[in-house]
Amino acid sequence: MWTPWPSRLPGACIGGMTTSEIDSPAADWARWHAEREEALAAPHGWLSLTALHWLDDQPRRFPGVPGEWRVADGAASVTATAGEGLVVDGQELDGTAEVTVEEAGSTLFASYGDDVRAEVALRTGRYALRTRDPRAPARTGFPGVPAFEVRPKWVVDAEFTPYDEPRTVVVGGAQEGLRHNLVAAGEVWFTLDGAEQALVVSATADGLAVLFRDGTNGDTTAPWRSLLTGAPQDGRVRIDFNRATNLPYAFSDHGTCPQPPEGNVITIPVEAGERAPIR
């Protein structure tokens, strides 16, 4: 099952709200935005992605990556010889190493060269090899994430209606053919500019997560965005669209991010939060 925004890898999205936002929203937003950009630009964060290769049962070599990679007995496997420079568990590999991950999970499995990391991921039952290089142009030339002006009108109080039991919603992904199992916890209901809205949300350790589309997509914003909230209180939750963020796919062609559930479309343009990245 896909759970929103895992923090196992560097650069996971930052979200959540604190009570201090009510006292100084502009200052808190600026601090939050700076932390988000710092996380994106971490040495092996989302801006370091340089390649995405899908594995199968045939041993294959990929450009610039040491070893032969394949899927064997339900695990991702790599075979390398001494001198190729592939490091697994702190030792140069001379033989075969295997790793398994959970569906929608990832792990930085190996390293090579000048601090390049080989990430192994499992998506829609398929293993993938993804490379993270601190020298990636997207990272070294990162200009920051453009954003709309922070405005109070985009902070709304919503009613949260939980489902009796979590529901699995199958959604598409940033890569063609991918399907993600989103665990939906309920719905939020709110009003923007006089128009009533309803969105399916997932639960996180700290609150709720939502994937949504709106009228700005493909123009001033990415095709879809994400948002995290704090925990609901007495059936209510505050949603701050000033903190709407781009998922990794918006910064890189190698992202595998889930799309929003069908119907998670806000009926007015949400001119708040992060704009489309400069690429």
N, C-alpha and C positions, 0 to 999 in steps of 0.2 A: 504494500500500500504506500502511496505517496503521502508524505507528511510535509507541510510547508517549511521551506527554508531551513534545511538541516545545517548545523553549525560545525560539522565534523571537519570541514575544509576551510582554509583561509578565504575570506571575502564573502562569507555568508551575509545575506542582507541584514541590516540593522533596523530594528523597529521597536515598537512599544512606546508607552507614554508615561510620564511622571506627573505628579501633582504640581510640580514647579512650572509646567507649561502654562497653567492658568495664570500664574503671576507674571511671567515674562516670555510670552510665546515666541517673539522674534529672536530673542537671545537663545532660547532653547533650540529653536529650529536651526539657527546658524551653527550651534555646537553639534547638533545631531547631523547636520549636512556635512560638516567637516569630518566627523567620525566616519560617516558613510564613505566619503571619498577616500579617506585613508585606508579603509578596509578594502575597497575596490582595487587600490593601487598597491596592496601588499605584495611582496616578492612573488608569491605563488597564488595570488588572488585571481579574481575572474578576468582581469585585464591581461593576465599572463598566458591565457590559452592560445596555443599556436596550431593545433591539429586535432582532428577527431577521426579515429579509425575503428571500423567495426570488425570484430573478430569472429571467426568460424572455426570449423574443425580442421582446416588446412593451415599448416605452419606458414606464416608469412613474415616478410621483413617490410618495414615501413621506412620511408626516407628519413635519414638522420637519427633513427632510433635503434640502438643496439639490440641484438637478439632476434630470435624467431618466435612469433606470438601466435597463439591458437587457443581454442576452447577444448578442454579434455575432461571428461567425467564431471561435467557441471562446474568446472573451475576455469578461470583464466590462467594460462600457462605460458611461460617464456623459457626458452633455452638459449644460453649464451656461453661462450668460452672465455677463459681468462685472457685478458688483453683487449676485450671489446669495451670494457669500462662500465658495464651495467652493475649497479650496486643495489643489493637487496638486503635489508636488515643489517646495514652497516658493513657488509662484506661484498667484495666483487664476486659476481656470480660465475661459477664454472660448473655448469650443469643445468638443471631444470628447477624452477620455482613456480609454485602455484598460489593462487589467492581466490577466495570467494567473497562476494559482497551481497548484501540484501538488495532486493528489487528497489530501484530508485536510490540506491546507496552508491558511495564512491570511497576510494581510499588512495592515498598517495603511496603507491606500491614500491616504486624503484626510483633511482636517480642516475644521472649520467652527465657527462660533459661539464659545462660550467654552470652547475646547480640547476639543471633541467630536471623536472620531476615527471615521472610516468604515472598517470592516474588511471586506475581501473574502475570502470563504472558498469552498472547493470541497469539497462533500460528496456522495458517491454520484453524481458526475458533474453535480451541480447547483451553480450559483453562488449564493451568498447574500451579502447585505449585512447586516452587524451593526454596531450603534452602541455606542461606549464613551464614557461621559460621567462625568467625575470627580465630578459632582454627583448621581449615581445614589443613591437612598435606601439601597440595599443597602450602598453603600460608606460614605456619610456617617453612617449609623446602625449600622455594623458593631460587634457586641458581642463579637467574637472567636468562635473555633470551640470549642464544648464538646467535652470528651474524657473518656474513662474514666481512672481512676487507673492509673498506670504500674505494671505487675506483672511480675516475672521469669518467671512461668509462660507468658507469651505470647511469649517469645523461644525459638525452636526451631531446631535444626540439621536441615536437610533434605538429602536426596539429590537431586542434579540429574541427570536423564537427558536428554541432548540428542538431538534427532532427527538422523538422518543428513543430512537437508537441511531447511531451514526450510519450514514448511507454512503455507499461507494458510487461515485460518479465517474464514468470513463470520459476522459477528455483527450484532445489531441496534444501534440507537442511541437516544439520549435523545429524539430527535424521531421521530414516527411516519413510517414509510416509509424511514428511513435504513438503509443497510447499510454496515458498515465491514469492510475487509479487514485482519484482524489477522495479523501475521506471527509464528507460533508457533515458538519455538526448541527447546522440549522440555517436560519435566514435572518438577515437584518432588514428592517423597514425604516425608511426615513424620507425626508422631504428636502429637495434641493430646488431653489428658485421656484417654489410653489408646485413642483412636480414630484409626485410620489415615486419612490424607488424601492426595489427589493433585490437583494443579492444573496446568493448561497455562499456560506462561509465555512472555513475549516477551523478546528481548534488547534492552538499552539500551547506550549507550556505556560505562556504569560497572558494569553488572550485569544484573539481571533485573527484569521488571515483571510484575505479576499483577493481573488484575481478578477479583473474587470476590464471591460472595453467602454469607450465613450466616443463622442463626436469629434474629439481632437486626434484620434488615432490615425497614423499615416500622414498627418499634416504637421502638427507641432509636437506630437508625442509618438512613442513607439506603438506598434500594433495592439498591445495590451500591457497593462501595468499591474502592480501588486500593492497591497497595503496591509499593515499590521495595526492592531488596536490593543488596548489594555483589556483586562478581564471585565466581562459584564458585571454590573452591580444592580441587583434587584430588577433583572430583565432589561437593563438599559446599558448601552455602550457608546462611548464617544468615538466618532470617526473623524480623523483629521486628514483631509485630502491634500493638504499642503505637504504631507509626507508620503504621497503616492510615489512609488519607486519603479525604476526599470529593472526587469529581471536580467540575468546574465546574457540571455540570447540577444538582447538589444545592443550589447557591447561587442559581441563576438559571433561569428558564423558557426562556432563550435558548441554553442549552448544547446541543451536538450529540454529546456523549461516547459512545464505544462501550460496549456492554454486555459482560459476561463471556461467554466461550465456554460453550456448553451443557455442563453437568457441572462447571463450576467453582464448586461449592457445598461449603462446609465443613459437616460434618454436626453440629457443635455450635455453640451461640451464641458468637460471638467478642466478648466484652465488653472490647474493647481498642481503642485508637486513637480516631479522631474519631467523635463522636456526630453525629446529624442536626443540621444547622445550624438556628439560630433565624432564621426568616424572617417 
